[in-house]
Amino acid sequence: MKEKDSDKKIFAKGICFDKLFIIFIIGCLFGNYYEMILNLVRHYIQDGSIFWEVRRGVIYGPFSPIYGFGAVIMTYFLADRNYKWYQILLYGSFLGGACEYIVGFLQETFVGTISWDYSNYFLDINGRTTIPIMFLWGLFCLVFVRYIYPPISNLIEKIPYEPGKIILTFFIVFLTIDMLISWTALIRQHLRRNNYPPLTFIGEFYDKVYTNERLQKAFPNMVIPEVEK
């Protein structure tokens, strides 16, 4: 009995698009629950309260794309390369800080909100990141590349080829639509706050469905700068 072609194929072999997208999904999930747990611990230490706040980056599902993109960048630029540990630490610090800075800038520019502000922190860079936090990104990159990515990569490649392709296609379509709707809804909110009326039926739909109240509930940690209030 001949073996099927799909049985001979290794799913998401090497650093390819399929594997990077799965790493993206894992990063999105990790980031969401990491932020929620961190916020829970912070509130408990401050006043003993149990505060479980949504920290996702999209309207639908427990996903935080900034962490997903960060995981992809770390994997693509740092994994499976013959870098010394200090090179990974240095490059990871730069990549993590640059990613955090750029995302913060884009959010402020196009969405008109802020999800983090390091203005009062030591060695901050325009409030979007800090040198110590960049170093922490570097340490995380080192741990991820050396100890976390290899076993995850091996597990991903053991996924059966055909089911893996079907599940991956579903998540590609779902997350692409989810991110598109979420971020365009936030852009429309930004325009709405600045008294720009909808120009098409899409804008009218967004104003009716994705109201300020709904978006505030979906993204409770987003802060509107004083200049826009």
Secondary structure, 3 states (H helix, E strand, C coil): CCCCHHHHCCCCCCCCHHHHHHHHHHHHHHHHHHHHHHHHHHHHHHHCCCCCCCCCCCCCCCCCHHHHHHHHHHHHHHCCCCCCHHHHHHHHHHHHHHHHHHHHHHHHHHHCCECCCCCCCCCEECCCEEHHHHHHHHHHHHHHHHHHHHHHHHHHHCCCHHHHHHHHHHHHHHHHHHHHHHHHHHHHHHHHHCCCCCCCHHHHHHHHHCCHHHHHHHCCCCECCHHHC
